[in-house]
Amino acid sequence: MNPMETTNRVTYLDGIRGLAITLVVLFHAFSRWPAIYPYGSTYADFPLFLYGDSGVYLFFMLSGFVILMTLRKCKTFGEFIWRRWLRLFPAMLFCSLLIFLTARFLPERPAGTPHFVDLLPGLSFLPNKIWTIIMHRPVEQLEGSFWTLNKELIFYVVFGVGYFTLGETRALAALVVAGVIGSLAFLLPGGPVAVAAFPFTYGMFSWFAIGCVIYRISTSPQGRGSVIIWAALGISAAVAPLSIAYDNTIFSHYLADYVEIAIFTAAVFWSPMQRLLSTRYLVFFGFVSYPFYLLHENAMVALIVKIGAWMPGLPGWCLPIAPVALLIAIAYGVAKWVEPELRKLLAKPYTRPSNVEVTP
């Protein structure tokens, strides 16, 4: 399906993806690795770059929105997990193999050259710490950005089980409570360490809860208990930015996070924001966002370093342009052709053709 030929809802959701990946890439290109870039920390403190990592939370809110939409279409937890795996695994498989096979040609990678066992965390969507225990040897993530997929998996399992055992309303209430507890725990001494040890109250749940609650409101704005649902949205939005501990830039990061919550909420309920997010640039980047997210960080930084060494006279700000363009082209090929074909291949033995299509 052409990414530009979509319904209004899918179009602006792709626009949110496009905005999120743009922010994350700017962070990785200019702020994340100042000791490695040829231009050092020249651009690192520019607000759009410095706080671009908050784009991850747009992805989390969008995930909550889409997951509740998906759960309502599924009859069992098994069907739900199958649909999510079929959505995520094809690109992860191809991109992981591509990263692994090309890494030795990019010795400038911040993560270094991976070992074969480093494929396991991405392909299983499990944290590398679990694989380190299983393998009795250090296991690393191929890409630092893969950590978000680990959080997604926890969310799928916890909320999916709750949805099919407790029902939508109770599961949603439990998600909000878990998110509040996890977020507030970050304010306590040793809170981040304690929360990490108890993932079922992980603070990231607040971000997923925002997306879930907004979807609930958007589909039944005048439904029973609407006041309580709106209150749940307000509480989740108030505490979500607490789930990440920052140092001396904490206030600015909070502000950036609240701006993103406002953008996401406006995108669902305000047509001018929907039109803004439906621009061709954002929709295109939303279409390629998942494979591009998987591929971009280490390869982009390594290519920035290479180009800076080959052409030292180039202005620093333009060094990421060629690497990003190359990776976008690869990501487009993955999203347009590789993902659909792998998905059909994986689904064919188990799924009727009419059921191969999965939610975005």
Helices and strands as residue ranges (DSSP letters): H 8-30, H 47-50, G 52-54, H 55-71, H 77-102, G 103-105, G 116-118, H 119-124, H 128-135, G 144-146, H 147-166, H 168-185, H 191-197, G 199-201, H 205-219, H 226-239, G 240-243, H 250-269, H 271-277, H 280-310, G 316-318, H 321-333, I 334-338, H 339-347, G 353-355
